[in-house]
Amino acid sequence: MKFLADKDALARIQAATDYPLQRAADGRIAGHFFHCRLSSVFQPVFDVSARQVVGHAAYVRSDANDDGALSPWGIFALAAEDPVLVRLDRLCRTLHALNYFGAVPERQSLFLAVQPRLLESVKDGHGRAFEKVLDLIGVETSRVVIEIPLEVNQDWRLLKHVIVNYRSRGYRIALNHGGENEGWMAELGSLYPDFVRLEAGQLKKRSGMTALVDAIHRFGATLLVRDVETEQEMVAAVRVGADLLQGRFLGEPTRAIESISRRAQEQGSHPGCAW
């Protein structure tokens, strides 16, 4: 990554975080939080019509060390206090950005989830600290999709506030649809998300799925069906009108961004593919 070849650049990025960053032997960047050494893995987001990868969702992993590896939930459980959680979340997003941009084509986007507690703890300026990191590496905020957690849907005032904050800085927004009536998000009006994420398992549980998908598209959003675990779920998602697909059937989360892109592309071009 060109922007990490400069030691001064990495030092400036380090100054924007609260925990140590370290370059591994393979050139990737790791972060340190308490006794954990954190790294990034990426899962492809696959475009149905273009039959190619258009982005990746990032997840944090804890490498094995003397104290053993922790699950993502275990890592965030260490941040019992909100100020610590805020710093940990920023560290993870910084890691993901450093390990992603520069390793993928400019047209691809990074999908990042944020912790519900973070959104509640930061009263204003959501995304401001991360924007500074992106500026340091020369990446536009529009290449980042902020995934708002499902829990925030229950707090209408917070949801609107968070969307306004992130969108004002150029980020794109993804909301998780939890199975509510299709008219629920229409009330957001001009704050309607750029992406709506729907779990693949919901496709067989809901009636009136066509109406929901039509409503999502009518408001100009892109439908991303996530957690696609089987060929049957992939077929169902394509038939219902999904624009993007994500799940282990199309690619496992891994550090090797190029190899998982190939896996998803091969799946989409397979003779037995549904589209």
Backbone as JSON, one array per atom type, in Angstrom:
{
  "sequence": "MKFLADKDALARIQAATDYPLQRAADGRIAGHFFHCRLSSVFQPVFDVSARQVVGHAAYVRSDANDDGALSPWGIFALAAEDPVLVRLDRLCRTLHALNYFGAVPERQSLFLAVQPRLLESVKDGHGRAFEKVLDLIGVETSRVVIEIPLEVNQDWRLLKHVIVNYRSRGYRIALNHGGENEGWMAELGSLYPDFVRLEAGQLKKRSGMTALVDAIHRFGATLLVRDVETEQEMVAAVRVGADLLQGRFLGEPTRAIESISRRAQEQGSHPGCAW",
  "N": [[0.84, -1.18, 0.0], [0.7, 2.06, -1.01], [0.39, 4.4, 0.53], [1.16, 3.56, 3.01], [3.78, 3.05, 2.84], [5.3, 5.15, 3.5], [6.9, 6.09, 6.35], [6.42, 8.31, 7.92], [3.8, 8.9, 7.28], [2.42, 6.71, 8.37], [3.0, 7.21, 11.02], [1.56, 9.55, 11.42], [-1.01, 8.59, 11.11], [-1.08, 6.82, 13.25], [-1.07, 8.67, 15.3], [-3.66, 9.49, 15.24], [-5.11, 7.58, 16.45], [-5.9, 5.74, 19.48], [-4.58, 3.55, 20.39], [-1.81, 1.25, 19.98], [-0.44, 0.75, 16.68], [0.81, -1.66, 14.38], [3.06, -2.81, 11.9], [2.82, -5.83, 10.25], [4.72, -8.77, 9.24], [3.85, -9.45, 6.7], [3.11, -7.07, 5.67], [0.63, -6.1, 6.35], [-1.49, -4.24, 8.6], [-1.67, -4.33, 12.09], [-3.48, -3.96, 15.16], [-3.34, -3.04, 18.64], [-5.03, -3.85, 21.54], [-5.52, -3.74, 24.85], [-4.72, -6.98, 25.88], [-4.98, -8.01, 23.38], [-4.23, -8.69, 19.97], [-5.21, -7.19, 17.15], [-6.75, -7.75, 13.97], [-7.82, -7.49, 10.5], [-10.53, -8.9, 8.62], [-12.18, -9.62, 5.5], [-15.25, -9.73, 3.75], [-16.73, -10.53, 0.64], [-18.93, -8.35, -1.19], [-21.36, -8.84, -3.46], [-22.37, -7.92, -6.69], [-25.39, -8.41, -8.29], [-26.39, -7.91, -10.94], [-24.12, -7.01, -12.35], [-22.44, -9.08, -11.88], [-20.11, -9.21, -10.31], [-17.66, -8.43, -7.78], [-18.27, -5.66, -5.72], [-17.54, -4.48, -3.44], [-16.54, -4.82, 0.05], [-17.34, -6.23, 3.21], [-16.14, -5.44, 6.41], [-14.56, -7.06, 9.19], [-13.5, -7.47, 12.57], [-10.78, -9.32, 13.94], [-9.21, -11.3, 16.46], [-5.94, -12.09, 16.82], [-4.24, -15.13, 17.71], [-2.56, -15.2, 20.79], [-0.52, -15.05, 23.73], [-2.56, -15.09, 25.58], [-4.61, -16.27, 24.27], [-7.01, -16.35, 21.52], [-9.75, -14.08, 20.96], [-13.27, -13.88, 20.33], [-15.05, -11.59, 18.11], [-17.17, -10.5, 19.65], [-16.17, -10.98, 22.18], [-13.96, -9.3, 22.22], [-15.09, -6.7, 22.14], [-16.49, -6.85, 24.48], [-14.62, -6.33, 26.36], [-14.52, -3.64, 26.51], [-15.92, -2.09, 28.69], [-16.63, 0.45, 29.54], [-18.03, 3.38, 28.11], [-16.3, 5.45, 26.93], [-13.98, 3.92, 26.4], [-14.99, 2.06, 24.63], [-15.58, 3.71, 22.44], [-13.01, 4.45, 21.61], [-11.97, 1.94, 20.95], [-13.66, 1.16, 18.84], [-12.99, 3.09, 16.94], [-10.34, 2.39, 16.53], [-10.65, -0.12, 15.3], [-11.98, 0.59, 12.9], [-10.03, 2.15, 11.74], [-7.99, 0.25, 11.34], [-9.3, -1.42, 9.47], [-9.6, 0.3, 7.28], [-6.92, 0.88, 6.63], [-5.98, -1.64, 5.9], [-7.51, -2.24, 3.75], [-8.09, -0.22, 1.65], [-6.26, 0.6, -1.19], [-5.58, -1.95, -1.63], [-7.56, -2.79, -3.22], [-9.57, -2.22, -6.21], [-10.36, 1.19, -7.2], [-13.08, 1.58, -7.49], [-14.38, 0.0, -5.67], [-16.1, -0.49, -2.52], [-16.02, -0.02, 1.06], [-17.67, -1.66, 3.6], [-18.8, -0.9, 6.73], [-19.64, -1.75, 9.99], [-21.04, -0.22, 12.93], [-20.91, 0.09, 16.49], [-23.84, -0.08, 18.54], [-23.75, 1.19, 21.07], [-21.74, 3.02, 20.67], [-22.89, 4.89, 18.93], [-24.76, 6.0, 20.6], [-23.18, 7.08, 22.57], [-21.51, 9.0, 21.4], [-22.34, 12.18, 20.94], [-22.47, 14.12, 18.92], [-21.11, 14.79, 15.62], [-20.61, 12.3, 14.39], [-18.51, 10.06, 12.74], [-16.53, 11.9, 12.25], [-13.89, 11.68, 13.35], [-12.99, 9.39, 12.02], [-13.06, 10.3, 9.44], [-10.85, 11.96, 9.36], [-8.76, 10.11, 9.39], [-9.22, 8.85, 6.92], [-8.71, 11.03, 5.26], [-5.97, 11.27, 5.62], [-5.01, 9.08, 4.23], [-5.89, 9.54, 1.75], [-8.52, 8.87, 0.85], [-11.85, 9.05, -0.23], [-14.77, 9.79, 1.69], [-17.09, 8.83, 0.59], [-16.57, 6.31, -0.33], [-17.03, 4.66, 1.71], [-19.39, 2.71, 3.4], [-21.57, 3.09, 5.93], [-22.86, 0.93, 8.22], [-25.74, 0.93, 9.94], [-26.63, -0.33, 13.07], [-29.2, -2.76, 13.81], [-30.51, -2.36, 16.25], [-30.72, 0.38, 16.59], [-32.88, 1.15, 15.13], [-35.01, 1.22, 16.82], [-34.95, 3.59, 18.14], [-36.07, 6.34, 17.09], [-35.4, 9.09, 17.01], [-32.61, 9.1, 17.52], [-31.77, 7.55, 15.34], [-32.35, 9.19, 13.08], [-30.73, 11.36, 13.7], [-28.16, 10.24, 13.64], [-27.98, 9.42, 10.95], [-28.08, 11.92, 9.64], [-25.69, 13.06, 10.61], [-23.6, 11.31, 9.63], [-24.11, 11.34, 6.86], [-23.77, 14.01, 6.22], [-21.07, 14.22, 6.1], [-20.4, 12.85, 3.89], [-20.44, 10.07, 3.85], [-21.94, 6.95, 2.85], [-25.05, 5.32, 3.63], [-26.27, 2.42, 5.28], [-29.09, 0.64, 6.27], [-30.43, -1.79, 8.49], [-33.04, -3.96, 7.87], [-35.54, -5.09, 9.88], [-37.76, -6.71, 9.52], [-40.04, -5.25, 9.74], [-43.12, -3.54, 8.76], [-43.3, -2.68, 5.29], [-43.6, 0.05, 4.89], [-42.29, 1.36, 6.87], [-39.64, 2.6, 6.78], [-40.1, 4.55, 4.93], [-40.92, 6.85, 6.1], [-38.64, 8.2, 6.67], [-38.04, 9.84, 4.59], [-36.14, 12.26, 2.98], [-33.96, 11.3, 4.25], [-33.71, 8.69, 3.69], [-32.08, 5.53, 3.49], [-29.04, 4.66, 1.64], [-28.58, 2.01, 1.2], [-30.4, -0.94, 1.91], [-30.34, -3.52, 4.19], [-31.08, -6.9, 4.28], [-31.77, -9.89, 5.92], [-31.02, -13.11, 4.63], [-32.51, -15.29, 5.53], [-34.97, -14.18, 6.11], [-36.4, -14.09, 3.8], [-37.95, -16.35, 3.28], [-39.69, -16.31, 5.34], [-41.38, -14.17, 5.31], [-44.43, -12.84, 4.01], [-45.56, -11.01, 1.17], [-43.15, -10.01, 0.24], [-42.42, -8.96, -2.21], [-43.66, -6.46, -2.28], [-42.22, -5.12, -0.31], [-39.61, -5.07, -1.42], [-40.13, -3.6, -3.73], [-40.8, -1.15, -2.56], [-38.38, -0.42, -1.37], [-36.75, -0.06, -3.65], [-38.2, 1.93, -4.92], [-37.7, 4.16, -3.41], [-35.16, 4.65, -4.12], [-33.09, 3.14, -3.06], [-30.58, 0.57, -2.6], [-30.89, -2.89, -2.5], [-29.49, -5.1, -0.29], [-28.94, -8.38, 0.28], [-28.05, -10.23, 2.97], [-26.01, -12.7, 4.76], [-26.16, -14.99, 3.14], [-26.22, -18.28, 2.92], [-26.59, -20.65, 1.55], [-27.12, -22.27, -1.69], [-29.83, -22.26, -2.29], [-30.79, -20.07, -0.84], [-29.43, -18.05, -2.16], [-30.6, -18.19, -4.72], [-33.26, -17.55, -4.05], [-32.93, -14.91, -3.17], [-32.06, -13.59, -5.49], [-34.29, -13.95, -7.13], [-36.21, -12.47, -5.8], [-35.4, -9.93, -6.22], [-32.99, -8.83, -5.31], [-30.2, -6.61, -5.2], [-27.57, -6.68, -4.34], [-25.46, -9.2, -2.93], [-24.4, -10.99, -0.03], [-22.52, -13.27, 1.86], [-21.56, -16.47, 3.29], [-21.79, -18.42, 1.36], [-20.95, -17.22, -0.93], [-18.46, -16.34, -0.29], [-16.05, -16.63, 2.24], [-15.27, -14.68, 5.19], [-12.07, -13.31, 5.09], [-8.53, -12.55, 5.13], [-7.37, -12.4, 2.67], [-8.05, -10.52, 0.27], [-8.1, -10.46, -2.59], [-8.33, -13.18, -3.32], [-10.83, -13.95, -2.27], [-12.45, -12.36, -3.77], [-12.19, -13.52, -6.29], [-13.37, -16.01, -5.79], [-16.08, -15.33, -5.38], [-16.71, -14.21, -7.85], [-16.35, -16.4, -9.53], [-18.42, -17.99, -8.6], [-20.62, -16.52, -9.39], [-20.44, -16.68, -12.15], [-20.85, -19.28, -12.72], [-22.17, -22.06, -14.56], [-24.55, -23.09, -13.49], [-25.66, -21.02, -12.14], [-28.16, -18.78, -10.82], [-28.71, -16.48, -12.24]],
  "CA": [[0.0, 0.0, 0.0], [1.58, 3.2, -1.21], [0.31, 5.39, 1.61], [1.77, 3.02, 4.21], [5.22, 2.91, 2.62], [5.89, 6.33, 4.13], [6.87, 5.93, 7.81], [5.81, 9.51, 8.5], [2.35, 8.78, 7.1], [1.93, 5.77, 9.38], [3.1, 7.88, 12.32], [0.43, 10.49, 11.51], [-2.2, 7.79, 11.33], [-0.98, 6.35, 14.63], [-1.43, 9.78, 16.19], [-5.11, 9.67, 15.2], [-5.71, 6.49, 17.2], [-5.54, 5.73, 20.9], [-3.9, 2.3, 20.71], [-0.68, 1.05, 19.06], [-0.54, 0.08, 15.39], [2.07, -2.34, 14.07], [3.1, -3.43, 10.59], [3.19, -7.23, 10.32], [5.72, -9.18, 8.25], [3.23, -9.48, 5.37], [2.78, -5.72, 5.27], [-0.66, -5.69, 6.89], [-1.42, -3.48, 9.85], [-2.36, -4.9, 13.26], [-3.67, -3.02, 16.26], [-3.23, -3.66, 19.96], [-6.03, -3.38, 22.49], [-5.25, -4.55, 26.03], [-3.84, -8.1, 25.55], [-5.38, -8.52, 22.08], [-3.67, -8.18, 18.72], [-6.38, -7.17, 16.27], [-6.52, -7.7, 12.53], [-9.04, -7.33, 9.7], [-10.91, -9.83, 7.57], [-13.12, -8.97, 4.6], [-16.16, -10.62, 3.03], [-17.14, -9.82, -0.57], [-20.3, -7.94, -1.49], [-21.44, -9.24, -4.86], [-23.4, -7.25, -7.48], [-26.11, -9.43, -9.05], [-26.48, -7.59, -12.36], [-22.77, -6.91, -12.92], [-21.77, -10.36, -11.61], [-18.75, -8.97, -9.83], [-17.53, -7.87, -6.44], [-18.28, -4.2, -5.72], [-17.08, -4.0, -2.14], [-16.32, -5.85, 1.08], [-17.68, -5.93, 4.6], [-14.97, -5.66, 7.25], [-14.78, -7.58, 10.53], [-12.27, -7.53, 13.36], [-10.39, -10.62, 14.49], [-8.14, -11.28, 17.45], [-4.95, -13.12, 16.56], [-3.83, -15.91, 18.87], [-1.36, -14.76, 21.5], [-0.32, -15.8, 24.98], [-3.82, -15.2, 26.31], [-5.61, -16.9, 23.42], [-7.79, -15.46, 20.66], [-11.1, -13.75, 21.38], [-14.24, -13.6, 19.28], [-15.36, -10.15, 18.07], [-17.98, -10.13, 20.82], [-15.29, -10.97, 23.34], [-13.12, -8.11, 22.15], [-15.87, -5.52, 22.52], [-16.91, -7.0, 25.87], [-13.57, -5.76, 27.2], [-14.75, -2.19, 26.59], [-17.09, -1.94, 29.55], [-16.97, 1.86, 29.66], [-18.3, 3.97, 26.8], [-15.12, 6.08, 26.31], [-13.09, 2.88, 25.9], [-15.65, 1.5, 23.45], [-15.41, 4.66, 21.34], [-11.63, 4.35, 21.12], [-11.81, 0.63, 20.32], [-14.36, 1.18, 17.56], [-12.18, 3.89, 16.03], [-9.17, 1.59, 16.19], [-11.06, -1.15, 14.34], [-12.25, 1.2, 11.6], [-8.74, 2.56, 11.18], [-7.37, -0.99, 10.86], [-9.98, -1.88, 8.26], [-9.28, 1.22, 6.19], [-5.51, 0.71, 6.25], [-5.78, -2.95, 5.29], [-8.41, -2.41, 2.6], [-7.89, 0.72, 0.56], [-4.93, 0.39, -1.75], [-5.51, -3.37, -2.0], [-8.71, -3.07, -4.08], [-9.81, -1.17, -7.21], [-10.96, 2.41, -6.66], [-14.55, 1.56, -7.56], [-14.95, -0.84, -4.62], [-16.45, 0.21, -1.3], [-15.82, -0.7, 2.33], [-18.87, -1.67, 4.42], [-18.36, -0.91, 8.13], [-20.67, -1.67, 11.03], [-20.67, 0.51, 14.14], [-21.54, -0.41, 17.69], [-24.96, 0.75, 19.0], [-23.34, 2.03, 22.2], [-20.94, 4.12, 20.15], [-23.78, 5.89, 18.38], [-25.41, 6.66, 21.72], [-22.18, 7.79, 23.39], [-21.04, 10.18, 20.65], [-23.54, 13.01, 20.79], [-22.43, 14.82, 17.64], [-19.88, 14.58, 14.86], [-20.37, 10.9, 14.04], [-17.7, 9.89, 11.55], [-15.54, 12.98, 12.08], [-12.54, 11.17, 13.62], [-12.63, 8.47, 10.96], [-12.82, 11.11, 8.24], [-9.46, 12.44, 9.43], [-7.92, 8.98, 8.97], [-9.4, 8.7, 5.48], [-8.0, 12.15, 4.63], [-4.54, 10.99, 5.67], [-4.66, 8.06, 3.23], [-6.39, 9.98, 0.46], [-9.72, 8.13, 0.47], [-13.09, 9.8, -0.06], [-15.74, 9.16, 2.6], [-18.14, 8.19, -0.21], [-16.22, 4.91, -0.56], [-17.34, 3.93, 2.95], [-20.8, 2.53, 3.71], [-21.76, 2.9, 7.37], [-24.0, 0.06, 8.51], [-26.38, 1.27, 11.22], [-27.13, -1.58, 13.67], [-30.65, -2.93, 13.88], [-31.02, -1.84, 17.52], [-30.97, 1.83, 16.51], [-34.19, 1.35, 14.54], [-35.99, 1.42, 17.9], [-34.83, 4.97, 18.64], [-36.29, 7.14, 15.87], [-34.65, 10.35, 17.08], [-31.2, 8.79, 17.36], [-31.56, 7.09, 13.98], [-32.3, 10.35, 12.19], [-29.55, 12.17, 14.06], [-26.97, 9.55, 13.16], [-27.97, 9.5, 9.49], [-27.71, 13.3, 9.27], [-24.27, 13.25, 10.93], [-22.74, 10.59, 8.7], [-24.34, 11.77, 5.48], [-23.21, 15.36, 6.04], [-19.63, 14.05, 5.85], [-20.21, 12.16, 2.62], [-20.57, 8.62, 3.94], [-23.2, 6.35, 2.45], [-25.71, 4.73, 4.79], [-27.02, 1.17, 5.14], [-29.93, 0.3, 7.41], [-30.87, -3.17, 8.58], [-34.49, -4.1, 7.96], [-35.78, -6.16, 10.84], [-39.02, -7.42, 9.3], [-41.17, -4.36, 9.96], [-43.91, -3.24, 7.59], [-42.47, -2.06, 4.27], [-43.72, 1.5, 4.91], [-41.59, 1.9, 8.05], [-38.54, 3.5, 6.48], [-40.55, 5.61, 4.05], [-41.06, 8.06, 6.9], [-37.36, 8.89, 6.73], [-38.03, 10.85, 3.54], [-34.84, 12.56, 2.36], [-32.93, 10.57, 4.99], [-33.8, 7.27, 3.35], [-30.7, 5.02, 3.34], [-28.53, 4.28, 0.32], [-28.68, 0.56, 1.14], [-31.21, -1.64, 2.92], [-29.81, -4.86, 4.37], [-32.12, -7.85, 4.66], [-31.2, -11.22, 6.15], [-31.52, -14.08, 3.66], [-33.5, -16.13, 6.17], [-36.27, -13.51, 6.15], [-37.08, -14.2, 2.51], [-38.93, -17.43, 3.32], [-40.56, -16.12, 6.5], [-42.28, -13.04, 5.09], [-45.29, -12.71, 2.85], [-45.51, -9.63, 0.69], [-41.76, -9.59, 0.05], [-42.34, -8.15, -3.43], [-44.02, -5.09, -1.92], [-41.09, -4.55, 0.43], [-38.53, -4.8, -2.36], [-40.58, -2.49, -4.58], [-40.72, 0.08, -1.78], [-36.95, -0.1, -1.23], [-36.27, 0.45, -4.93], [-38.93, 3.17, -5.24], [-37.04, 5.25, -2.7], [-33.83, 4.82, -4.66], [-32.08, 2.41, -2.29], [-30.06, -0.7, -3.1], [-31.21, -3.99, -1.58], [-28.39, -6.04, -0.03], [-29.35, -9.55, 1.05], [-26.87, -10.7, 3.68], [-26.06, -14.03, 5.36], [-26.52, -16.0, 2.15], [-25.45, -19.45, 3.33], [-26.82, -21.8, 0.67], [-27.54, -21.94, -3.05], [-31.26, -21.98, -2.26], [-30.96, -18.69, -0.39], [-28.97, -17.18, -3.24], [-31.63, -18.2, -5.76], [-34.41, -16.81, -3.54], [-32.57, -13.5, -3.12], [-32.04, -13.09, -6.87], [-35.66, -13.94, -7.63], [-37.01, -11.43, -5.16], [-34.96, -8.63, -6.73], [-31.82, -8.3, -4.6], [-29.17, -5.97, -6.01], [-26.27, -7.12, -3.82], [-25.49, -10.4, -2.09], [-23.24, -11.19, 0.85], [-22.69, -14.44, 2.71], [-20.5, -17.47, 3.2], [-21.91, -19.19, 0.13], [-20.21, -16.49, -1.96], [-17.09, -16.08, 0.14], [-15.8, -16.54, 3.68], [-14.43, -13.55, 5.6], [-10.66, -13.66, 5.12], [-7.64, -11.42, 4.88], [-6.94, -12.41, 1.27], [-9.12, -9.83, -0.46], [-8.13, -10.85, -4.0], [-8.79, -14.55, -3.5], [-12.27, -14.07, -2.04], [-13.1, -11.75, -4.92], [-12.23, -14.53, -7.35], [-14.35, -17.03, -5.42], [-17.42, -14.82, -5.63], [-16.88, -14.04, -9.29], [-16.51, -17.73, -10.1], [-19.75, -18.47, -8.26], [-21.6, -15.8, -10.2], [-20.34, -17.05, -13.56], [-21.05, -20.73, -12.82], [-23.29, -22.39, -15.47], [-25.77, -23.35, -12.76], [-26.05, -19.84, -11.37], [-29.57, -18.45, -11.03], [-28.96, -15.27, -13.03]],
  "C": [[0.88, 1.24, 0.0], [1.57, 4.14, -0.02], [0.91, 4.88, 2.91], [3.28, 2.83, 4.05], [5.98, 4.05, 3.29], [5.75, 6.19, 5.65], [6.21, 7.12, 8.48], [4.28, 9.45, 8.4], [1.76, 7.84, 8.14], [1.97, 6.39, 10.77], [1.94, 8.86, 12.5], [-0.87, 9.74, 11.76], [-2.23, 7.25, 12.76], [-1.42, 7.42, 15.61], [-2.94, 10.01, 16.24], [-5.84, 8.55, 15.94], [-5.22, 6.51, 18.64], [-4.77, 4.49, 21.31], [-2.85, 2.02, 19.64], [-1.07, 0.32, 17.78], [0.82, -0.53, 15.07], [1.98, -2.96, 12.69], [3.59, -4.87, 10.74], [4.18, -7.56, 9.2], [5.14, -9.18, 6.84], [2.79, -8.1, 4.89], [1.45, -5.22, 5.8], [-0.46, -4.99, 8.23], [-2.25, -4.18, 10.92], [-2.5, -3.82, 14.31], [-3.63, -3.76, 17.58], [-4.21, -3.0, 20.93], [-5.97, -4.3, 23.7], [-4.32, -5.72, 25.63], [-4.13, -8.68, 24.16], [-4.59, -7.87, 20.94], [-4.75, -8.32, 17.66], [-5.97, -7.08, 14.8], [-7.87, -7.62, 11.82], [-9.26, -8.54, 8.8], [-12.03, -9.18, 6.76], [-13.96, -10.02, 3.86], [-16.72, -9.88, 1.82], [-18.63, -9.48, -0.6], [-20.44, -8.02, -3.0], [-22.62, -8.57, -5.55], [-24.07, -8.28, -8.4], [-26.09, -9.15, -10.55], [-25.12, -7.55, -13.03], [-21.98, -8.2, -12.77], [-20.31, -10.15, -11.21], [-18.79, -8.37, -8.44], [-17.46, -6.34, -6.53], [-17.81, -3.62, -4.39], [-16.89, -5.16, -1.18], [-16.8, -5.33, 2.43], [-16.5, -6.31, 5.48], [-15.38, -6.15, 8.64], [-13.45, -7.65, 11.26], [-12.05, -8.95, 13.85], [-9.27, -10.41, 15.49], [-7.19, -12.43, 17.14], [-4.61, -13.86, 17.84], [-2.56, -15.32, 19.48], [-1.29, -15.53, 22.82], [-1.61, -16.01, 25.75], [-4.92, -15.85, 25.49], [-6.4, -15.88, 22.63], [-9.18, -15.25, 21.23], [-11.99, -13.59, 20.16], [-14.45, -12.09, 19.21], [-16.18, -9.69, 19.25], [-17.12, -10.05, 22.07], [-14.4, -9.75, 23.39], [-13.89, -6.9, 22.65], [-16.4, -5.62, 23.95], [-15.87, -6.44, 26.83], [-13.77, -4.26, 27.41], [-16.02, -1.93, 27.39], [-17.55, -0.49, 29.64], [-17.09, 2.47, 28.27], [-17.09, 4.67, 26.18], [-14.14, 5.07, 25.72], [-13.68, 2.26, 24.64], [-15.46, 2.41, 22.24], [-14.01, 4.53, 20.75], [-11.38, 3.02, 20.42], [-12.47, 0.61, 18.95], [-13.57, 1.97, 16.53], [-10.93, 3.14, 15.6], [-9.52, 0.55, 15.12], [-11.3, -0.54, 12.97], [-10.96, 1.67, 10.93], [-8.0, 1.35, 10.61], [-7.98, -1.42, 9.53], [-9.62, -1.0, 7.07], [-7.85, 1.02, 5.7], [-5.28, -0.59, 5.51], [-6.59, -3.14, 4.01], [-8.07, -1.5, 1.42], [-6.43, 0.64, 0.09], [-4.73, -1.05, -2.17], [-6.64, -3.75, -2.95], [-8.84, -1.96, -5.12], [-10.55, 0.01, -6.61], [-12.48, 2.37, -6.64], [-15.17, 0.77, -6.41], [-15.1, -0.08, -3.31], [-16.24, -0.67, -0.07], [-17.08, -0.54, 3.17], [-18.45, -1.86, 5.88], [-19.55, -0.81, 9.07], [-20.14, -0.87, 12.21], [-21.47, -0.04, 15.31], [-22.7, 0.5, 18.13], [-24.56, 1.69, 20.14], [-22.5, 3.21, 21.74], [-21.85, 5.23, 19.66], [-24.5, 6.66, 19.47], [-24.43, 7.52, 22.5], [-21.69, 9.06, 22.72], [-22.26, 11.02, 20.32], [-23.6, 13.7, 19.44], [-21.15, 14.46, 16.91], [-19.58, 13.14, 14.56], [-19.58, 10.82, 12.73], [-16.61, 10.92, 11.36], [-14.11, 12.46, 12.3], [-12.09, 10.23, 12.51], [-12.36, 9.21, 9.65], [-11.38, 11.63, 8.2], [-8.49, 11.34, 8.99], [-8.0, 8.8, 7.46], [-8.68, 9.81, 4.72], [-6.5, 11.86, 4.56], [-4.11, 9.97, 4.61], [-5.27, 8.37, 1.86], [-7.6, 9.23, -0.06], [-10.96, 8.98, 0.75], [-14.05, 9.05, 0.87], [-16.84, 8.44, 1.83], [-17.83, 6.73, -0.53], [-16.49, 4.04, 0.68], [-18.85, 3.9, 3.14], [-20.9, 2.23, 5.2], [-23.03, 2.09, 7.6], [-24.54, 0.37, 9.91], [-26.97, 0.0, 11.82], [-28.64, -1.58, 13.85], [-31.24, -2.31, 15.14], [-31.41, -0.36, 17.44], [-32.32, 2.12, 15.86], [-35.26, 1.64, 15.59], [-35.98, 2.83, 18.45], [-34.88, 5.91, 17.44], [-35.46, 8.42, 15.86], [-33.16, 10.12, 16.87], [-30.9, 8.36, 15.93], [-31.44, 8.26, 13.01], [-31.05, 11.18, 12.44], [-28.27, 11.56, 13.5], [-26.86, 9.63, 11.64], [-27.53, 10.88, 9.02], [-26.22, 13.52, 9.48], [-23.37, 12.59, 9.89], [-22.89, 11.11, 7.27], [-23.76, 13.16, 5.22], [-21.72, 15.31, 5.75], [-19.35, 13.21, 4.61], [-20.27, 10.65, 2.67], [-21.91, 8.18, 3.34], [-23.74, 5.51, 3.62], [-26.41, 3.44, 4.41], [-27.8, 0.93, 6.42], [-30.29, -1.17, 7.34], [-32.39, -3.2, 8.72], [-34.79, -5.31, 8.82], [-37.09, -6.89, 10.67], [-40.24, -6.56, 9.55], [-41.96, -4.19, 8.66], [-43.09, -2.43, 6.59], [-42.54, -0.53, 4.27], [-42.93, 2.17, 6.02], [-40.54, 2.93, 7.7], [-38.92, 4.63, 5.54], [-40.66, 6.94, 4.8], [-39.75, 8.83, 7.05], [-37.24, 9.96, 5.65], [-36.66, 11.03, 2.92], [-33.69, 11.86, 3.07], [-32.95, 9.08, 4.7], [-32.39, 6.75, 3.04], [-30.33, 4.73, 1.89], [-28.68, 2.78, 0.09], [-29.63, 0.08, 2.23], [-30.71, -3.07, 2.98], [-30.91, -5.76, 4.92], [-31.48, -9.22, 4.82], [-31.85, -12.24, 5.22], [-32.62, -14.95, 4.26], [-34.89, -15.52, 6.22], [-37.07, -13.73, 4.87], [-38.16, -15.27, 2.53], [-39.92, -17.29, 4.48], [-41.63, -15.06, 6.26], [-43.16, -13.25, 3.87], [-45.21, -11.25, 2.4], [-44.1, -9.11, 0.49], [-41.62, -8.7, -1.18], [-42.66, -6.69, -3.13], [-42.89, -4.4, -1.18], [-39.96, -4.16, -0.52], [-38.89, -3.64, -3.28], [-40.45, -1.16, -3.85], [-39.26, 0.53, -1.62], [-36.42, 0.53, -2.52], [-36.95, 1.77, -5.29], [-38.28, 4.37, -4.57], [-35.56, 5.39, -3.09], [-32.72, 4.09, -3.92], [-31.71, 1.11, -2.99], [-30.34, -1.78, -2.07], [-30.03, -4.95, -1.5], [-28.93, -7.17, 0.82], [-28.09, -10.17, 1.65], [-27.09, -12.12, 4.24], [-26.59, -15.08, 4.39], [-25.63, -17.22, 2.39], [-25.57, -20.63, 2.38], [-27.19, -21.32, -0.73], [-29.01, -21.59, -3.1], [-31.53, -20.54, -1.82], [-30.49, -17.7, -1.45], [-30.03, -17.07, -4.33], [-32.84, -17.37, -5.31], [-34.14, -15.31, -3.54], [-32.59, -12.88, -4.51], [-33.46, -12.97, -7.4], [-36.5, -12.83, -7.02], [-36.58, -10.03, -5.59], [-33.8, -8.02, -5.99], [-30.83, -7.7, -5.6], [-27.77, -6.47, -5.64], [-26.47, -8.34, -2.94], [-24.22, -10.47, -1.25], [-23.51, -12.42, 1.71], [-21.62, -15.48, 2.44], [-20.6, -18.33, 1.94], [-21.11, -18.54, -1.01], [-18.78, -16.17, -1.56], [-17.0, -15.93, 1.64], [-15.07, -15.23, 4.0], [-12.97, -14.0, 5.74], [-9.81, -12.44, 4.84], [-7.3, -11.29, 3.4], [-8.03, -11.83, 0.38], [-9.22, -10.31, -1.9], [-8.7, -12.25, -4.19], [-10.29, -14.68, -3.24], [-13.04, -13.38, -3.15], [-13.23, -12.76, -6.04], [-13.28, -15.6, -7.05], [-15.77, -16.57, -5.74], [-17.69, -14.66, -7.11], [-17.08, -15.39, -9.97], [-17.9, -18.28, -9.81], [-20.79, -17.82, -9.15], [-21.57, -16.2, -11.66], [-20.53, -18.55, -13.78], [-22.26, -21.04, -13.71], [-24.62, -22.63, -14.74], [-26.29, -22.18, -11.96], [-27.46, -19.39, -11.77], [-29.78, -17.21, -11.88], [-28.12, -15.17, -14.27]]
}
